[in-house]
């Protein structure tokens, strides 16, 4: 991730369409950042980069969640 002026560029970005954390005791969005995606979550394929030019917040993820997000099969329909 690189910050340029008032925009942000995300590399190998994926959009999460429907998500739930693997650890059901955690809240949904933050739970995914900690424990990764539950198997029935829906996520897009990777895009080379996504440029964000508006106010946005980001959530840091654990290494476990990163691996889950990177390896989750893209939802196609």
C-alpha atoms as one frame of an Amber mdcrd trajectory, in Angstrom:
protein
   0.000   0.000   0.000   1.323   3.421  -0.908  -0.181   6.798  -0.068   0.072
   9.445  -2.771  -1.127  12.954  -1.966  -4.889  12.615  -1.349  -5.253   9.196
  -2.894  -4.328   5.679  -1.897  -3.214   2.842  -4.179  -3.958  -0.727  -3.093
  -2.054  -3.509  -4.860  -3.640  -6.917  -5.553  -6.911  -5.667  -4.083 -10.001
  -7.861  -3.667 -13.581  -6.779  -2.955 -15.422  -8.686  -0.257 -19.068  -9.112
  -1.310 -20.256 -11.144   1.682 -18.061 -11.923   4.630 -18.053 -13.706   7.936
 -15.071 -14.437  10.193 -13.750 -17.959  10.698 -13.898 -17.339  14.450 -17.643
 -16.964  15.132 -17.006 -15.274  18.490 -15.590 -12.191  16.738 -17.514  -9.323
  15.133 -17.907  -9.559  11.375 -15.559  -6.985   9.814 -12.930  -6.898  12.530
 -13.269 -10.659  12.972 -12.239 -11.228   9.361  -9.194  -9.000   9.967  -8.163
 -11.252  12.876  -9.215 -14.785  11.917  -9.751 -14.717   8.147 -12.783 -15.587
   6.032 -15.348 -18.284   6.751 -15.709 -20.750   3.845 -19.102 -19.376   2.689
 -17.752 -15.810   2.265 -17.819 -14.281  -1.225 -14.785 -12.380  -2.497 -13.714
 -11.079  -5.913 -10.605 -12.049  -7.805  -7.502  -9.857  -7.428  -7.049  -6.672
  -9.433  -3.550  -5.328 -10.057  -4.339  -2.065  -8.304  -7.239  -0.026  -6.985
  -6.936   3.726  -6.595  -9.023   5.292  -3.826  -9.553   9.045  -4.110 -12.005
   9.585  -1.264 -11.928   9.470   2.503 -11.554   5.868   3.567 -10.603   3.831
   6.595  -8.400   0.739   6.556  -8.232  -2.151   8.988  -4.909  -3.901   9.535
  -5.107  -7.679   9.308  -3.291 -10.509  11.050  -1.000 -12.853   9.128  -3.663
 -15.601   9.420  -6.308 -13.283   7.954  -3.941 -12.168   5.171  -3.359 -15.776
   4.107  -7.112 -16.451   4.209  -7.944 -13.370   2.120  -5.237 -14.116  -0.439
  -6.137 -17.780  -0.880  -9.957 -17.578  -0.777 -11.516 -18.745  -4.068 -13.120
 -15.909  -6.042 -16.935 -15.893  -6.209 -17.990 -15.955  -9.858 -21.771 -15.473
  -9.909
